[in-house]
């Protein structure tokens, strides 16, 4: 592993450690009471001490987050494709989507729970509701940014609409799509927690957070927040890994430049046999 690549991995780790160090310094220097803000050591200790309780709750919240994220991404992408194909659908649906996002999600959560019950479904719907709008907007922008010369060339060569969509338009949407998915990966945890707060049969980390807050167990509250943060960061990193696999051309140019720099020089480059041009 090169020093540059090692630095890319160590920099975010150092940044996270710096946050914990700053947190501890603020608590110690300003003498913050533990019932207001605990020290990082107390929060991490509470995370370890309550892990037998937190582990099943984490599975519930992760399930809600992953399913809601997947549903929101698929629905958003499919809707964006339909809207890009038929301008009438875009003109009708797009203002409705914008209006729906103007409603605070906290206000929408309770009616969703009343309509869909208190099981897994309302949490999935709330999470998907948060995720799908950025996907729709970014994918539509990707379709709008497709090179018109390529589209005209495809039409001249009698390319069908399906082949043009798969080979020209879809690749153009990948970069904006993954930008939206990275946003949605962090927002999805918020949707799952809001769904649990609105009402649920099976408790998750959101319910546990409210219970510990009512008991003034601040160290456990912060431990739960750290766990929710870890879920969101893990989702973000998984989307980044999927982006690298789906868009290899974004990193291939860097590799080619590196190979050019390290390739041995040849005296016969640009010459024919015997070194003659």
C-alpha positions as CSV (number, residue, x, y, z in Angstrom):
1,X,0.0,0.0,0.0
2,X,1.4,3.4,-1.0
3,X,1.8,6.2,1.5
4,X,-0.7,8.3,-0.4
5,X,-3.4,5.5,-0.1
6,X,-2.5,4.9,3.5
7,X,-2.9,8.6,4.2
8,X,-6.4,8.5,2.7
9,X,-7.4,5.8,5.2
10,X,-5.7,7.4,8.2
11,X,-7.0,10.9,7.7
12,X,-10.7,10.1,8.4
13,X,-9.7,7.9,11.3
14,X,-7.6,10.8,12.7
15,X,-10.6,13.1,12.2
16,X,-12.9,10.9,14.2
17,X,-10.3,10.5,17.0
18,X,-10.0,14.3,17.0
19,X,-13.7,14.7,17.6
20,X,-13.5,12.4,20.6
21,X,-10.5,14.2,21.9
22,X,-12.2,17.6,21.5
23,X,-15.3,16.2,23.2
24,X,-13.3,15.1,26.2
25,X,-11.4,18.4,26.4
26,X,-14.7,20.4,26.4
27,X,-16.2,18.3,29.1
28,X,-13.0,18.5,31.3
29,X,-12.1,22.2,30.7
30,X,-15.6,23.6,31.1
31,X,-16.5,21.2,33.9
32,X,-19.6,20.0,32.2
33,X,-21.8,17.9,34.5
34,X,-22.2,14.2,33.5
35,X,-26.0,14.5,33.5
36,X,-25.6,17.2,30.7
37,X,-22.8,15.8,28.6
38,X,-20.9,12.7,29.7
39,X,-17.3,12.1,28.8
40,X,-16.4,9.9,25.8
41,X,-15.2,7.2,28.1
42,X,-18.5,7.1,30.0
43,X,-20.5,6.9,26.7
44,X,-18.3,4.1,25.3
45,X,-18.5,2.3,28.7
46,X,-22.3,2.5,28.6
47,X,-22.3,1.2,25.0
48,X,-20.3,-1.9,26.2
49,X,-22.3,-2.3,29.4
50,X,-25.7,-2.2,27.6
51,X,-24.7,-4.1,24.5
52,X,-26.8,-7.1,25.4
53,X,-29.8,-4.8,25.3
54,X,-28.6,-2.7,22.4
55,X,-27.7,-5.6,20.0
56,X,-31.3,-6.8,19.3
57,X,-32.5,-3.2,19.1
58,X,-29.7,-2.4,16.6
59,X,-30.9,-5.3,14.4
60,X,-34.4,-3.8,14.3
61,X,-33.2,-0.3,13.4
62,X,-30.8,-1.6,10.8
63,X,-33.5,-3.7,9.2
64,X,-35.8,-0.7,9.0
65,X,-33.0,1.5,7.6
66,X,-31.8,-0.9,5.0
67,X,-35.2,-1.9,3.7
68,X,-36.5,1.7,3.6
69,X,-33.3,2.9,1.9
70,X,-33.6,0.2,-0.8
71,X,-37.3,0.8,-1.4
72,X,-36.8,4.6,-1.6
73,X,-33.8,4.2,-4.0
74,X,-35.7,1.8,-6.3
75,X,-38.9,3.8,-6.3
76,X,-37.0,7.1,-6.8
77,X,-35.0,5.7,-9.7
78,X,-38.0,4.1,-11.4
79,X,-40.0,7.3,-11.1
80,X,-37.1,9.4,-12.5
81,X,-36.8,7.0,-15.5
82,X,-40.6,7.3,-16.2
83,X,-40.5,11.1,-15.8
84,X,-37.6,11.4,-18.2
85,X,-39.4,9.3,-20.8
86,X,-42.7,11.2,-20.7
87,X,-42.5,14.9,-20.3
88,X,-46.2,15.1,-19.4
89,X,-45.7,12.8,-16.4
90,X,-42.8,15.0,-15.3
91,X,-44.8,18.2,-15.6
92,X,-47.7,16.7,-13.6
93,X,-45.7,14.7,-10.9
94,X,-42.7,16.9,-10.3
95,X,-44.7,19.8,-8.6
96,X,-46.5,17.2,-6.4
97,X,-43.2,15.7,-5.3
98,X,-41.8,19.2,-4.4
99,X,-44.9,19.9,-2.4
100,X,-44.7,16.6,-0.6
101,X,-41.1,17.4,0.5
102,X,-42.3,20.8,1.9
103,X,-44.3,19.0,4.5
104,X,-42.1,18.3,7.7
105,X,-41.4,14.6,7.9
106,X,-42.3,14.7,11.6
107,X,-45.8,15.8,10.7
108,X,-46.1,13.1,8.0
109,X,-44.9,10.3,10.3
110,X,-47.9,10.1,12.5
111,X,-50.5,9.9,9.7
112,X,-48.4,7.2,8.0
113,X,-48.4,5.1,11.1
114,X,-52.1,5.5,11.5
115,X,-52.7,4.4,7.9
116,X,-50.2,1.5,7.7
117,X,-50.3,0.3,11.3
118,X,-47.6,-0.2,13.9
119,X,-45.4,-2.9,12.3
120,X,-42.4,-2.7,10.0
121,X,-44.3,-1.2,7.0
122,X,-44.7,2.4,8.3
123,X,-41.0,2.7,9.2
124,X,-40.1,1.5,5.8
125,X,-42.5,4.0,4.2
126,X,-41.2,6.9,6.3
127,X,-37.6,6.0,5.5
128,X,-38.3,5.6,1.8
129,X,-40.2,8.9,1.8
130,X,-37.0,10.6,3.0
131,X,-34.7,8.8,0.5
132,X,-36.6,8.8,-2.8
133,X,-36.8,12.5,-3.4
134,X,-33.0,13.2,-3.7
135,X,-32.8,10.1,-6.0
136,X,-35.5,11.4,-8.3
137,X,-34.0,14.9,-8.6
138,X,-30.4,13.8,-9.1
139,X,-31.3,11.1,-11.7
140,X,-33.5,13.6,-13.6
141,X,-30.5,15.9,-13.7
142,X,-28.4,13.0,-15.0
143,X,-30.8,12.4,-17.8
144,X,-30.9,16.1,-18.6
145,X,-27.1,16.2,-18.8
146,X,-26.7,13.4,-21.4
147,X,-24.5,14.5,-24.3
148,X,-27.0,15.4,-27.1
149,X,-24.4,14.6,-29.8
150,X,-24.3,11.0,-28.5
151,X,-28.1,10.8,-28.6
152,X,-28.2,12.1,-32.1
153,X,-25.5,9.7,-33.2
154,X,-27.4,6.8,-31.7
155,X,-30.6,7.9,-33.6
156,X,-28.7,8.1,-36.9
157,X,-27.3,4.6,-36.3
158,X,-30.9,3.4,-35.6
159,X,-30.4,2.7,-32.0
160,X,-33.5,1.6,-30.2
161,X,-34.9,3.5,-27.2
162,X,-34.1,0.6,-24.9
163,X,-30.4,0.3,-26.1
164,X,-30.0,4.1,-25.9
165,X,-31.3,4.1,-22.4
166,X,-29.1,1.2,-21.3
167,X,-25.8,2.2,-23.0
168,X,-25.9,6.0,-23.1
169,X,-28.4,7.5,-20.7
170,X,-28.1,5.1,-17.7
171,X,-24.3,5.5,-17.4
172,X,-24.8,9.2,-17.4
173,X,-27.0,9.0,-14.4
174,X,-24.7,6.9,-12.2
175,X,-22.7,9.7,-10.8
176,X,-25.7,11.8,-9.7
177,X,-27.4,8.7,-8.6
178,X,-24.7,7.7,-6.2
179,X,-24.5,11.3,-4.9
180,X,-28.2,11.0,-4.0
181,X,-27.7,7.5,-2.5
182,X,-24.9,8.8,-0.3
183,X,-27.2,11.5,1.0
184,X,-30.0,9.0,1.4
185,X,-27.8,6.5,3.3
186,X,-27.4,9.0,6.1
187,X,-31.0,10.3,6.0
188,X,-32.3,6.7,6.2
189,X,-31.3,6.3,9.8
190,X,-33.3,9.5,10.6
191,X,-36.3,8.0,8.9
192,X,-36.1,4.8,10.9
193,X,-35.8,6.6,14.2
194,X,-38.7,8.9,13.4
195,X,-40.8,5.9,12.5
196,X,-40.1,4.4,15.8
197,X,-40.9,7.5,17.6
198,X,-44.3,7.8,15.8
199,X,-45.3,4.4,16.9
200,X,-44.2,0.8,16.7
201,X,-44.8,-2.7,18.1
202,X,-41.2,-3.8,18.0
203,X,-38.7,-1.5,19.8
204,X,-35.6,-0.2,18.2
205,X,-32.8,2.2,19.0
206,X,-35.1,5.2,18.6
207,X,-37.5,4.0,21.4
208,X,-34.6,3.0,23.6
209,X,-33.2,6.6,23.2
210,X,-36.4,8.1,24.4
211,X,-36.6,5.8,27.4
212,X,-33.1,6.5,28.5
213,X,-33.7,10.2,28.1
214,X,-36.7,10.1,30.4
215,X,-34.5,8.3,32.9
216,X,-31.8,11.0,32.6
217,X,-29.3,8.2,31.7
218,X,-27.2,10.6,29.6
219,X,-24.3,8.3,29.1
220,X,-26.6,5.7,27.6
221,X,-28.3,8.3,25.5
222,X,-25.0,9.4,24.0
223,X,-24.0,5.7,23.5
224,X,-27.2,5.1,21.5
225,X,-26.4,8.3,19.4
226,X,-23.0,6.9,18.7
227,X,-24.5,3.6,17.6
228,X,-26.9,5.4,15.3
229,X,-24.1,7.4,13.9
230,X,-22.1,4.2,13.2
231,X,-25.1,2.8,11.3
232,X,-25.3,5.9,9.1
233,X,-21.6,6.0,8.5
234,X,-21.5,2.3,7.6
235,X,-24.4,2.8,5.1
236,X,-22.5,5.7,3.6
237,X,-19.3,3.6,3.2
238,X,-21.2,0.7,1.6
239,X,-22.7,3.1,-1.0
240,X,-19.2,4.5,-1.7
241,X,-17.9,1.0,-2.2
242,X,-20.8,0.2,-4.6
243,X,-20.0,3.4,-6.4
244,X,-16.4,2.4,-7.0
245,X,-17.6,-0.9,-8.4
246,X,-20.3,0.6,-10.6
247,X,-18.2,3.5,-11.9
248,X,-14.6,2.2,-12.4
249,X,-13.8,4.8,-15.0
250,X,-13.8,7.5,-12.3
251,X,-10.6,5.9,-10.8
252,X,-9.1,4.3,-13.9
253,X,-7.7,7.5,-15.3
254,X,-5.7,8.0,-12.1
255,X,-4.3,4.5,-12.4
256,X,-3.4,5.1,-16.0
257,X,-1.6,8.3,-15.1
258,X,0.4,6.5,-12.4
259,X,1.3,3.7,-14.8
260,X,2.5,6.3,-17.3
261,X,4.7,7.9,-14.8
262,X,6.3,4.6,-13.7
263,X,6.5,3.1,-17.2
264,X,10.1,2.8,-18.5
265,X,11.2,5.1,-21.3
266,X,11.8,3.5,-24.7
267,X,14.1,5.0,-27.3
268,X,12.1,3.5,-30.2
269,X,8.8,5.1,-29.3
270,X,7.3,6.7,-32.4
271,X,9.9,5.0,-34.7
272,X,9.7,2.2,-37.1
273,X,12.0,-0.8,-37.5
274,X,15.6,0.0,-36.8
275,X,14.8,3.2,-35.0
276,X,13.9,5.1,-38.3
277,X,10.7,7.2,-38.3
